[in-house]
């Protein structure tokens, strides 16, 4: 462990590190990261199978037996990798989970090639640098390190690198749980969804994701008989849909807090500015202060933490420039608070749109997930390690406003936590966006943090 501490200090001195300054261990994790970033794993043109095979080759080369390395999936280009490091079995397994697929990225939209790992001005750029090949690379590296160090943990450690977390019909976690559950059955799952938040380089808090909102889409559709555009009618599909969308724009779902979000706001108040901290404390009163709620709602991340949200994301209407529209359609993306169903939200949309001619359908059923318990033993391990690396930075349970594959494990009774120790600028998070990036310094810090966390959980529970 002493050598790892020295590495951390060296990296902390600068946001950028030359390749010839890296230790052998850093060179290894950097090489894995680079290889993963430079494999196209988008749904449209890429293959998670290629990435899974590349990581399997590294792991078998490090000494993992063939019968402990499983390459499998429902489709040839949507492969998953599951690898097991055997422990004494005195405790149930620990699962390290990361997804290999990434969202689409057009070269013309980016200032750099999204499928090259580029280091510039103290950042690593590339599609998946943050979501989620950083954790995939670190987990692969740590499995190799544990194997080469001949560590025999108290529990099996399972690595699962999966497909279609970002969308598509072949979600790797759902498929593995349905068809190969024994390969991924575990007591604790470490996944994405948590991480550190900083502002202007100042580390504010380190989050542990214990719950997440439910992701679903609703399609709103209005149909008319159409006709010649020179003879407009009062009933126009586009106008009718637009009126409904305007009513939805003005609507806000009610405020609701859970154990996780109450704890998040209570602890976050300790590191926020006076006015924001006061509003967070006022939010926690019974009943919440309406003025404080209104001010917090002006900040998207706070608004998303306190209520269900539904927002228009796509719009389509008409079929010709000189014809009245026969169809107008909009996609509404909803992020639903835990404890509520898509059916409840649909009923709310019906009331808000207030127009029986706007049909509402849910193209794919939502997959809700319960919260993982805020386990004091697990949290104490995270808090101890976090304090040793970032003194004074609080560890805060959080609810993800986005979705992750943790929900599939929570739905079958496995505790799943989003933990990374990866700090990002909270006002400039580029996952899913152009020029996705993470700090070089923060990458190597996360590598050290996760290394320590995996060993702590593998040896002490």
N, C-alpha and C positions, 0 to 999 in steps of 0.2 A: 504493500500500500504506500510505502514511503515514496517509491518511484513515481506513482501516480500523482501524489501531492506536488512533487517537484515539477511535473509536467504542467499541472494546473497553474502554478505560479508563473511559469514561463509564458504560457499562453495569455494570462491575464495582463501582462505588461503591454500588449499590443493587440489591436483588432485584427492584424494580419500577420501571418507567419509564412516565411518562405519554405518551400518544400524541403530544402536541405537542412532546415532547422527542426524538422519534425523528428520525434523519437521513432524507433521501429514500430512501437504500438500505435502511435498516431498515424504513421504511414499506412499501416494496415487498415485502420478504420476509414481513412481518407480514400484509399484505393477502392474499398467496398462501396463507399458512398458515391464516388465518381462513376463506378461501373453501373450502379443502379440508376443514377440520374440519366446516364447516356443510353439507356435502353428505353425505347418508346413503349410505354404501357398504357397509352390512352385506349379508350374503348373503340374508337373509330378505326385506327390504323395500327395499334400496338398489340403487344402480347405479354400478359403476365407470365405465361409459360416460359418465355425466353429468360426473363428475370429470375424466375424460380429455379430454372436449370442452372443458371450462372451461380446462384447462391448455393445450390446443392453441390456443385462441383467444388466450391471453396470448402464446404463443410466436410465432404468426404475426404478431401485432400488434407484436412486437419485431423482426420482419424475417426470420424463418425462411421460406424458400420452401416452397410447398405440397408440392413433391415430396420435401422432407426431413421432412415431418410425416406420420406414418402412424397412423391410427386403425383398429384392427382387433381382431377377437376371434371366438371360436366362437359366442357368443350375443349377442343385442342388448344385454343389460344387463350383460355381463361384458367390457366393452371394455378394450383396452390402448392405450397411447400410446408410440410410438417416434419420437424426434427425433434428427437428426444435425447436428452442427456440423462442418464440413469443416476439416481441417488440411492440413499440407503432405504428409502421408503418409509421412514419413521413419521413423515408428514405427507399430506396429499400434495399433488403436483402444483407447480407454479407455471403459468402460461404467459409467454411473451408474444404479444400480438401486434402486427403491423400490416397495413395493406400495401400491395405492390402497384395497384392501378393509380393513375393520376387523371385529373381533369384535362380537357382538351387545351392545347396551346398552339396558336398560330404564330409562326416565325415573323410574319408581317406586323403583328401586334406588339412584339417585344423589341426592346433595344438590344438584346443579345439572343443567341440561339438558345431556345428553351430546353433543348436536349443535349446541351454541353454543360458540364460543371465549370463555371467561370468564377474565379475569385477576383474581386475588384473592390477597392476602398473598404476593406474589412468585412466584406460580405461574400457568401456563396450564393450565386444565382443559378437558377434552373428550375424547371417544372418538377415538383416533388421535393425540393430542398427542405420545405417545411412540412408539406402534407403529402405523403407520410414516409418518404424514403429515408429521412433522417433517423427515425426510430428503427426502421427495417435494417439500415446499415449498422447502427449501434448494437442491435440485438444479435445480428449475425456475428459481428466482431466479438461480442461477449461470449457467445456459444463457443467460438473458436478458442478464445482465451481460456475459458473454463476447461475445455478439453485438453489443451496443451499444458495447462498447469496441473492437470490430473486432479482437479478438485472433485471430491465426492460429497455432494451436498446431502442434506437431510431429506430432500424431496427430489423427485424428477423435475427437470426443467424442460418445458416444451416450447419450441419456437414454431409459430404459425405465421406464414406470409401469405396473404390471401388476395383474391380477385374481387373486382366490382364493388368495392365499398362506396365508390363515388357515384354509383348508379349502374344500371344495366340489369339484365335478367339472371345473371349467374353469380350472385353474391357468394363468395367463398366460405364465409363463416356459416351462413344459413345452410349451405350445402354440406359442409363438414359435420355440423351438428345433426343434420338429418340422416346422413349416410355413413359417417365415420366418427361418431361421437367419442368412442373410446380413445381415439388418437388425440383429442383436444380436451378431454375431461380434466378439470382442474379445480382447486379450491380458490385460487386467486388469479385474476387476469390483469396484467399490466398492458395498457393500451394508450393510444393518443387521447387527446381531449383536454388534458391539463397542461400545465407549464407555467413558466414565469412571465410576469408582466412588468415592463419597465416603461418609463417615460423620459425621453431625452437622455437615455443612457443610465438613468437612476433605477435601480432594482426596487420594485414596490412590494410585490407579493408573489408567492409560489403557489399555484393552484393545484388541487387534486380534484379531478372530475369524478363525481359520485352519482350524477344523474344527467339526463339530457332530455331535450324536448323531442316530441314525436314529429317526424317529417312526413308530410303528405301534400299532394296536389289535388286541386279541384279544377275542373274545366267548366267554365260558364259559357253557355251557347244560346244564341237567339237565332231563330229561323224565320224568314219572310218568303213570300211568293216571288219577290223581286219585280223586275219590270224595266222599262226604258227610263234612263236618267233624266230625260227631258220632261217626264211626267212624274215628279216626286210625289210621294204619299206622306201622310202624317206618321204612319207607322214604319219606321226605318230601323232595321236590325242593329246598325252601328250606333245610332242615337240611343236606342233603348238599352243596349249593353253599356254604353258610356254613362248613362244616367245611373245605372246600377253600380258601376264602378266608382262613381263619384260618392254615392252613399257609403260604399265600403271604405273609401279613403277617409271619410270623416269619422268612421266608427273606431272605437277602441275597446278591446276586450277588458274585462275587469281585472284589477290588481289581485294577485294571489301569491302568497309566499309559502315555501315549504321549509322543512328543517334545514335543508342544504342552502337555500337562498337566504334564509334568515341569518345563518352562520356566516355566509359570504358577506352580506352587507354589514353585519356587526363587526367583523374583523377588518373589512375594507375601510370602515370609518376611521380606523386608527391611523391610516396612512394617507388619507385624502386631504385636500385643502379644507379649511374650516367650513366654508359654505356647503361644499358637497358632503362633508362628514355630518354636518347638522341635518342635512336633508336625509341622509341614510338613516340616521337615528330616528328622525321623525317618521320615516317610512315604517319603522319597526314598532311604532306605537299602535295601540288598539283604541280606536281605529286609526289608520295611517293619516297623516296630515295631508289634505288634498293639495295644498300649494307645493309641498315638498315632492309629492308624487308627480305633479305637473312638470316641475323643474327637472327631476330625474328622467322623466319620459322624453325630454328633449335630447338626451344622449342615447343614441341607438343601442349601445351595449347594455345600458341600465334598463331601458325600456323593454328590451328583449328578455331580460332576466325576471321581470315582474308580471308579465302577461303573455298569453297566447298572441301570436301575430299572424296575420294573413295579408299578403301583398301581391299585387298584380306583377307578373314577371314576363308574360308574353301576350301579344295581341295580334289578331288576324281577322280580316273582314273583307267581304266583297270578292268578286271574281273578274270584274272588268271595269275600266275607267268610265265607261258610258252606260253602265247598268246599275240599277238599284241593288243593294246587297241582299243576297239570299241567305247568307250566314254571317254572323259575327261571333268571334270566339276569343276568350281570354283564359290564360292559365293563372290560377291563384295558388301561390305557394304558402302553405301554413306550417308554422312551428308551434306545436301544441304542448302546453304545460303537462308534466306528468300528473296522472290521475284523471285526465280527461280523454275522451275518445274522439275519433274523427267524426262519428255520427253526431255527437254533441255540437261540434264545430259546424258541421253541415247544416244542422237545424238553425244555428245562429246566422249563418250566411243567408238562409232562406228568409229569415226575419229582416235582416239588414237590407238585402237587395229589394225586398218588397215588390216583387214582380214575378208572377207565376209563369210568364213567358220566358224567363231566363232559366233554362234548364241547368242543373248542377249535377255533375258526375265526378266520381273519384276513379281515375283510370287504374290505379293500383292500390290495393288495400294497405293501410298504414301498419307499421310494426311498432307498437308502443313498447316501452320498457320501464320497469320499476326502478327506483333508486337503489343503489348499493348502500348498505348500512355504513354510517361513518364509524368504522371500527377503531376504537381507541388504540389498540395495539398496532394496527397498521399505520395509523396516523402518527403515532409516537416514533416509529422508525423513520418515516418520511421527515418529520419535524427535526429529529436529531441530526440526520444527514444534511438536511437543508441548512440548519443553523451552523453546522461545521464549515459549510462552503460560503454561505451568504449570511453572516451574523446580522441579526436584527430584522431580517426579512420574514414576515409571517407566512405560515402555511395556511391556506384558506380552501376549504371545500367549495366546489362550484358546480353549477349546472351548465352544461354546454347548451348554447342556443342553436347550434348545429347538431347534426346527427353523427353517430359513430357506430361501429359494429359491436360495441359493448352491450347494446340493448339485447342482442341475440343471446348472449351469455346470461345476462340478468334475467331474461325471460325463462331460462331453464334452471335458475337457482344458483348460478355462479356469481360470486362477487367480482365485479370488474371496476377498475379504477384507471382514470386517465392521469398518468404521471410521466413527466419527461425531464423536468429541471431545465427545460429549454426556454430561455428568456427572449421575448420579442417585444418590439415597440407596440404598445397597446393601441396607439393611434395610427399605426402604419402596418397592419397585418395584411400580407399579400397572398395568403393561401387562396387558390382558385383565380387569382388575378394576374395581370401582366407583371413581368419582372419579379416573380416570386423569389424570395431570398431569406436567408438567416445570417446572423453575425458569425464570423469565423470563431471569434472568442467564445460565443455562446454555444456553438457546436461542440467544441472540445470540453466545455464545462458540462454540458448535458451528458456527454460520453462518460466523464468521470462520475457524475452523480448517479447515472443509471447503473454503472459498473458496481458502485458501492451498494445501491439499493438491491440489485439482484443478489449479490452475495449475502447481504443482511437477511433478506427474506428466505434465501436458500439454506442458510445455516441456523438461523434463530427463529424462523417462522414469522 
